[in-house]
Amino acid sequence: MQKIPLDAGFSCPNRDGTLSKAGCIFCNPKGSGSGFDEKGLTIPEQWQFWHDIHTGKHNLELFTAYLQSYSNTHGPIERLRDTLAALEGLPGLTSLSLGTRPDCLDVEKLDLLAAQKEILGLSEVILELGLQSACDETLSFINRGHDVQAFQDAVFAAAERGLTVVAHIIVGLPTPSGREGLPELLDSVKLVNSLPIQGAKFHNLYVCRDTPLASLYEQGKYTPMELADFLHMLSQALMHLKPTTVIHRLNGNPGKGELIAPDWAANMRGLHNAVRSYFEGNDIWQGKLNGAEDGIPAWFDSSYDGEIPR
């Protein structure tokens, strides 16, 4: 199964003035994703571009449509409905994943998304929701624009409609007094464990150009994590995470030319190798301290016959 990133031209309430024009403190003003919408490519054209690459080079047949850039449920419901309609008939489309914010999901939009499973014949519809931190003080400081309760409400509303939720957590966020440490990270993991969440993405915080975080860094008010600190905190988070939670990502990686610091975040392959080496060297595995004493996370074990909780 291969994800195909799609740029539908959505904005963000933290960018277009609905909440703020400053964005989250760490967010690249250009957003994540391919930028294909600005180049004038339609959804089917973007799909065909990536589809041809993956079928030609890797002989793949099954694909997830990943609406990645900015907040893909922000704005009028008609905009979302038109975007979803553009997915009909795409070759190899098997599932749908949308990156969005918990405060951009109302009842009508959630009902529309739930209906797409049948309309498009999908195995699942996934909402990638940015929690980032379970600390309201941190969320306020990073100009997130919503609180922890908004995230919890969105998760329960999505679960009621059979939508899959993947939570995003950022390691090393700035706070009024410095930087979040291990206690705050474990609080975020504890919250994810307590909710009907099926997946998780972990991101190491790095400083991007043209962001408020870059200004804090240049003023000496924010110090990025050392690699050793990140590896330790990530390993602790994984050991406390439920073994039934599917891991979608263990680190983020900056786009070309956007990284200011730390230098180690630029080497994606090196970071992957460092994570693997640290886990193997320190006998780390997901759920080690939360019900997976045998060393195999339930979602990764082909012999697991239990029910994945929603």
ChimeraX attribute file (.defattr): number of C-alpha atoms within 10 A of each C-alpha:
attribute: neighborCount
match mode: 1-to-1
recipient: residues
	/A:1	12
	/A:2	18
	/A:3	18
	/A:4	21
	/A:5	23
	/A:6	26
	/A:7	23
	/A:8	26
	/A:9	20
	/A:10	19
	/A:11	16
	/A:12	23
	/A:13	20
	/A:14	18
	/A:15	15
	/A:16	12
	/A:17	11
	/A:18	11
	/A:19	15
	/A:20	15
	/A:21	13
	/A:22	16
	/A:23	22
	/A:24	21
	/A:25	21
	/A:26	21
	/A:27	20
	/A:28	20
	/A:29	16
	/A:30	11
	/A:31	14
	/A:32	15
	/A:33	16
	/A:34	15
	/A:35	17
	/A:36	17
	/A:37	17
	/A:38	11
	/A:39	8
	/A:40	11
	/A:41	16
	/A:42	18
	/A:43	24
	/A:44	15
	/A:45	14
	/A:46	19
	/A:47	21
	/A:48	15
	/A:49	13
	/A:50	16
	/A:51	22
	/A:52	13
	/A:53	12
	/A:54	18
	/A:55	14
	/A:56	10
	/A:57	8
	/A:58	9
	/A:59	10
	/A:60	15
	/A:61	14
	/A:62	16
	/A:63	20
	/A:64	21
	/A:65	23
	/A:66	22
	/A:67	28
	/A:68	23
	/A:69	24
	/A:70	26
	/A:71	26
	/A:72	27
	/A:73	28
	/A:74	21
	/A:75	16
	/A:76	9
	/A:77	15
	/A:78	10
	/A:79	16
	/A:80	18
	/A:81	15
	/A:82	11
	/A:83	19
	/A:84	19
	/A:85	14
	/A:86	13
	/A:87	17
	/A:88	14
	/A:89	11
	/A:90	17
	/A:91	14
	/A:92	16
	/A:93	24
	/A:94	20
	/A:95	21
	/A:96	24
	/A:97	23
	/A:98	24
	/A:99	19
	/A:100	21
	/A:101	25
	/A:102	24
	/A:103	18
	/A:104	18
	/A:105	22
	/A:106	15
	/A:107	11
	/A:108	10
	/A:109	18
	/A:110	21
	/A:111	15
	/A:112	14
	/A:113	24
	/A:114	20
	/A:115	14
	/A:116	20
	/A:117	18
	/A:118	10
	/A:119	12
	/A:120	18
	/A:121	14
	/A:122	14
	/A:123	13
	/A:124	18
	/A:125	22
	/A:126	24
	/A:127	29
	/A:128	25
	/A:129	24
	/A:130	20
	/A:131	25
	/A:132	23
	/A:133	26
	/A:134	22
	/A:135	17
	/A:136	14
	/A:137	14
	/A:138	21
	/A:139	22
	/A:140	15
	/A:141	15
	/A:142	21
	/A:143	18
	/A:144	23
	/A:145	16
	/A:146	16
	/A:147	19
	/A:148	18
	/A:149	12
	/A:150	15
	/A:151	19
	/A:152	18
	/A:153	13
	/A:154	22
	/A:155	25
	/A:156	17
	/A:157	18
	/A:158	26
	/A:159	17
	/A:160	13
	/A:161	13
	/A:162	17
	/A:163	23
	/A:164	20
	/A:165	25
	/A:166	27
	/A:167	23
	/A:168	21
	/A:169	25
	/A:170	20
	/A:171	26
	/A:172	25
	/A:173	27
	/A:174	23
	/A:175	18
	/A:176	13
	/A:177	9
	/A:178	12
	/A:179	17
	/A:180	18
	/A:181	17
	/A:182	17
	/A:183	11
	/A:184	18
	/A:185	24
	/A:186	20
	/A:187	15
	/A:188	24
	/A:189	23
	/A:190	16
	/A:191	17
	/A:192	25
	/A:193	18
	/A:194	10
	/A:195	15
	/A:196	21
	/A:197	25
	/A:198	23
	/A:199	21
	/A:200	22
	/A:201	20
	/A:202	20
	/A:203	18
	/A:204	20
	/A:205	23
	/A:206	29
	/A:207	27
	/A:208	23
	/A:209	18
	/A:210	15
	/A:211	18
	/A:212	20
	/A:213	23
	/A:214	21
	/A:215	16
	/A:216	15
	/A:217	16
	/A:218	12
	/A:219	9
	/A:220	9
	/A:221	16
	/A:222	20
	/A:223	17
	/A:224	19
	/A:225	20
	/A:226	12
	/A:227	17
	/A:228	12
	/A:229	15
	/A:230	21
	/A:231	20
	/A:232	15
	/A:233	18
	/A:234	22
	/A:235	21
	/A:236	21
	/A:237	24
	/A:238	23
	/A:239	20
	/A:240	20
	/A:241	29
	/A:242	25
	/A:243	26
	/A:244	24
	/A:245	23
	/A:246	20
	/A:247	20
	/A:248	13
	/A:249	12
	/A:250	17
	/A:251	20
	/A:252	17
	/A:253	16
	/A:254	18
	/A:255	12
	/A:256	7
	/A:257	9
	/A:258	14
	/A:259	18
	/A:260	17
	/A:261	18
	/A:262	16
	/A:263	13
	/A:264	13
	/A:265	22
	/A:266	20
	/A:267	12
	/A:268	14
	/A:269	11
	/A:270	12
	/A:271	19
	/A:272	13
	/A:273	12
	/A:274	15
	/A:275	21
	/A:276	13
	/A:277	13
	/A:278	16
	/A:279	18
	/A:280	11
	/A:281	9
	/A:282	10
	/A:283	11
	/A:284	17
	/A:285	22
	/A:286	27
	/A:287	24
	/A:288	21
	/A:289	17
	/A:290	14
	/A:291	17
	/A:292	19
	/A:293	14
	/A:294	9
	/A:295	15
	/A:296	16
	/A:297	22
	/A:298	22
	/A:299	20
	/A:300	13
	/A:301	11
	/A:302	8
	/A:303	8
	/A:304	13
	/A:305	9
	/A:306	9
	/A:307	9
	/A:308	15
	/A:309	10
	/A:310	16
